[in-house]
Amino acid sequence: MDQLVKESGLNQRALRILLDALVSLNYLKKEKDAYANTEDSQQFLSRHSQEYISGFGHTSQMWKSWSWLTEVVKLGPQVKNSDLKSKDTKWLESFIEAMDNRATKQSGLTVEAIRKEDVSHILDIGGGSAAFSIEFLKKYPKASAVVFDLPNVLPITEKYIQAAGMGNRISCLKGDYLADDFGRGYDIIFLSAIIHINSFDQNKELIKRCSESLNQGGIVVIQDHVLEEDRTSPASATLFAVNMLVGTDHGDCYTQSQMEEWFGAGNLVFEERNDMSFGVSQIIGKKK
């Protein structure tokens, strides 16, 4: 205990109470005055383990935003804090790590579900750690990808790309997807966990701009929580909508018919829906 207090700089009484509680929950084991990881905590909670469950930093940061729920319902989103553009590096790294942990587990099934051939150019909007882009390029070995994200996110993205050895096939394009140009000539434009950040009208404009960047016959893939038409199910989507209420200015979850309306405004036709085993769906639109 003395060594832990010295190295951490934490209050001894508070640390002891917390550690003893973690022992009772089997996260730690204790012998006399010494604490150590259990086998499970060493396996899943140590950064040195290959099975480490990353993303807890971001989960802990969500505690604050959910604590605003009462005020948000009373006053609207003006009570919340700043958006991604002004987050510090530590917050962003925790956020991207959490998104990468999710995306890496989902990416194989995600890309497998998309049945499009002759793909040479892919745009990954808000691609974060580039986990989906990396998986796309495994499926399409002759293709290249562009990750479009905010200027303060892309230095983190670059680290993931280099770690995957994909620096020669994945490039980064900085900007705001609601305002800046994406370029042209894409066969697939992929939006995972993007539309729930925006309002209905913002998404309508975003999908229109995506369509303008597509080749003829190209597709836009929206992968996100999709509400049933009465907006009361599935529960995962309704609760995620609350998460967007407290965490964004305009975010929400949307129905398939709303997404099809965006497609129609952007010269796209609905092609198919893939309901994924991990609780979200792909809604795919094709350029006429």
Secondary structure in CASP SS format (residue, H / E / C, confidence):
PFRMAT SS
TARGET T0000
AUTHOR 0000-0000-0000
METHOD secondary structure of the structure
MODEL  1
M C 1.00
D H 1.00
Q H 1.00
L H 1.00
V H 1.00
K H 1.00
E H 1.00
S H 1.00
G C 1.00
L C 1.00
N C 1.00
Q H 1.00
R H 1.00
A H 1.00
L H 1.00
R H 1.00
I H 1.00
L H 1.00
L H 1.00
D H 1.00
A H 1.00
L H 1.00
V H 1.00
S H 1.00
L C 1.00
N C 1.00
Y C 1.00
L E 1.00
K E 1.00
K E 1.00
E E 1.00
K C 1.00
D C 1.00
A E 1.00
Y E 1.00
A E 1.00
N E 1.00
T C 1.00
E H 1.00
D H 1.00
S H 1.00
Q H 1.00
Q H 1.00
F H 1.00
L C 1.00
S C 1.00
R C 1.00
H C 1.00
S C 1.00
Q C 1.00
E C 1.00
Y C 1.00
I C 1.00
S C 1.00
G C 1.00
F H 1.00
G H 1.00
H H 1.00
T H 1.00
S H 1.00
Q H 1.00
M H 1.00
W H 1.00
K H 1.00
S H 1.00
W H 1.00
S C 1.00
W C 1.00
L H 1.00
T H 1.00
E H 1.00
V H 1.00
V H 1.00
K H 1.00
L H 1.00
G C 1.00
P H 1.00
Q H 1.00
V H 1.00
K C 1.00
N C 1.00
S C 1.00
D C 1.00
L H 1.00
K H 1.00
S H 1.00
K C 1.00
D C 1.00
T H 1.00
K H 1.00
W H 1.00
L H 1.00
E H 1.00
S H 1.00
F H 1.00
I H 1.00
E H 1.00
A H 1.00
M H 1.00
D H 1.00
N H 1.00
R H 1.00
A H 1.00
T H 1.00
K H 1.00
Q H 1.00
S H 1.00
G H 1.00
L H 1.00
T H 1.00
V H 1.00
E H 1.00
A H 1.00
I C 1.00
R C 1.00
K C 1.00
E C 1.00
D C 1.00
V C 1.00
S C 1.00
H E 1.00
I E 1.00
L E 1.00
D E 1.00
I E 1.00
G C 1.00
G C 1.00
G C 1.00
S C 1.00
A C 1.00
A H 1.00
F H 1.00
S H 1.00
I H 1.00
E H 1.00
F H 1.00
L H 1.00
K H 1.00
K H 1.00
Y C 1.00
P C 1.00
K C 1.00
A C 1.00
S E 1.00
A E 1.00
V E 1.00
V E 1.00
F E 1.00
D E 1.00
L C 1.00
P C 1.00
N C 1.00
V C 1.00
L H 1.00
P H 1.00
I H 1.00
T H 1.00
E H 1.00
K H 1.00
Y H 1.00
I H 1.00
Q H 1.00
A H 1.00
A C 1.00
G C 1.00
M C 1.00
G C 1.00
N C 1.00
R C 1.00
I E 1.00
S E 1.00
C E 1.00
L E 1.00
K E 1.00
G C 1.00
D C 1.00
Y C 1.00
L C 1.00
A C 1.00
D C 1.00
D C 1.00
F C 1.00
G C 1.00
R C 1.00
G C 1.00
Y E 1.00
D E 1.00
I E 1.00
I E 1.00
F E 1.00
L E 1.00
S E 1.00
A C 1.00
I C 1.00
I H 1.00
H H 1.00
I H 1.00
N C 1.00
S C 1.00
F H 1.00
D H 1.00
Q H 1.00
N H 1.00
K H 1.00
E H 1.00
L H 1.00
I H 1.00
K H 1.00
R H 1.00
C H 1.00
S H 1.00
E H 1.00
S H 1.00
L E 1.00
N E 1.00
Q E 1.00
G E 1.00
G E 1.00
I E 1.00
V E 1.00
V E 1.00
I E 1.00
Q E 1.00
D E 1.00
H C 1.00
V E 1.00
L E 1.00
E C 1.00
E C 1.00
D C 1.00
R C 1.00
T C 1.00
S C 1.00
P C 1.00
A H 1.00
S H 1.00
A H 1.00
T H 1.00
L H 1.00
F H 1.00
A H 1.00
V H 1.00
N H 1.00
M H 1.00
L H 1.00
V H 1.00
G H 1.00
T C 1.00
D C 1.00
H C 1.00
G C 1.00
D C 1.00
C C 1.00
Y E 1.00
T E 1.00
Q H 1.00
S H 1.00
Q H 1.00
M H 1.00
E H 1.00
E H 1.00
W H 1.00
F H 1.00
G H 1.00
A H 1.00
G C 1.00
N C 1.00
L E 1.00
V E 1.00
F E 1.00
E E 1.00
E E 1.00
R E 1.00
N E 1.00
D E 1.00
M C 1.00
S C 1.00
F C 1.00
G C 1.00
V C 1.00
S E 1.00
Q E 1.00
I E 1.00
I E 1.00
G E 1.00
K E 1.00
K E 1.00
K C 1.00
END
